[in-house]
Structures are given as C-alpha cells and as structure tokens.
Amino acid sequence: MARIQFQSKPQYEDYVTVNKAVTFNPPTVVLIIVMGIISAATFLGLILGWLSVESSRLLLYILPPAMFIFFMLYTPVNLRRRARQMANQADEIFWRLSNRGVTIDEGEESLKYKWETFSHVQELPNQYIFFFKANRAAFVFVPKTAFESQDKEEAFRDLLLTQLEIKSQGPR
C-alpha cells in the first residue's frame, strides 16, 4: 500500500496562481470571448447607429456590456484580494495520501476524502489542483514546494496516476 506524507504552507503566489487557473478555465475563457464580442458589437452598433434604440430602452442595451466590462476589471482585483486573505489565514497543511484516499490536516480541522471524491488533478508549473466531482468550483491544491525532493514528487505523481487523471498545464 503506497503511503505518502508531506506538509506545506501555501504562499500568496500559490493562491493567486491557483485562483486564476480555477477562475479562468477553458469554458470560462470561451464565455469571456463570446461576451467580449457581443459587448463590442453592441457598443459599436450603438455608436455607429446600426442599432436604433429608443432612449427609454437604451439602458437595456448598455447595461449587459457595461456589467461585463466591470467584472473583467473587478475579477483580477478580487482574485488578488482573496489570495492575500487566504495566505494571511493559512496554517501549515499536513497531507497523507494512500491507496484509500487523501487526508488533509489544517489547524484543528481534519478532512478525509476517498479518491472517488475527486474528478481529476490539474498540474500547473508550481502546483497540483484537486477538483471535486460534485462541485467543479471546489478544489484543494498542493504547492510543489511541499515536496522535499524530486523523488517524493515522483512518488506523489505515480500515486495520482494510479488513482486519478492528471491534466497538465505547462512544463513539469
């Protein structure tokens, strides 16, 4: 039975990177592109007169693209703010992995997950993100700095490969 133990204390950069990866996943990027095109076309149509709109309904045409622009500006600021809060509140995290599942101890809290709980693991250049099956927005992550040696990380990856699908992003 494979058993791996390690500990980590994620840093601000880890939280920023992981939050960006989770927030700007491929379906979201497609949605951003589509909304950007629609917003640009709406504004262009209004400015060039392609869309003739009664002044009482103008707000209905301007509001969705304006909200899109607001959220495109607000999201990066909010991601950094949340990452800073998470890093300031973070405790040392102890991980135990076996063929049965994953145990995560953080402060007084201990969480146990069977492998079936996770849909897949995404590998980033400096982190591994575990995504839950039941809620794609929920995740836990491991910074690669948690591994004392390359051998420990390879053992971790081997265990992951036997239990889950790893989706890589960027160089290992």
C-alpha positions, 0 to 999 in steps of 0.5 A: 500500500503506497503511503505518502506524507508531506506538509506545506504552507501555501504562499500568496503566489500559490493562491493567486496562481491557483485562483486564476487557473480555477477562475479562468478555465477553458469554458470560462475563457470561451464565455469571456470571448463570446461576451467580449464580442457581443459587448463590442458589437453592441457598443459599436452598433450603438455608436455607429447607429446600426442599432436604433434604440429608443432612449427609454430602452437604451439602458437595456442595451448598455447595461449587459456590456457595461456589467461585463466590462466591470467584472473583467476589471473587478475579477483580477482585483478580487482574485488578488484580494482573496489570495492575500486573505487566504495566505494571511489565514493559512496554517501549515497543511499536513497531507497523507495520501494512500491507496484509500484516499487523501487526508488533509490536516489544517489547524484543528480541522481534519478532512478525509476524502476517498479518491472517488471524491475527486474528478481529476488533478490539474498540474500547473508549473508550481502546483497540483489542483484537486477538483471535486466531482460534485462541485467543479468550483471546489478544489484543494491544491498542493504547492510543489514546494511541499515536496522535499525532493524530486523523488517524493514528487515522483512518488506523489505523481505515480500515486495520482496516476494510479488513482486519478487523471492528471491534466497538465498545464505547462512544463513539469 
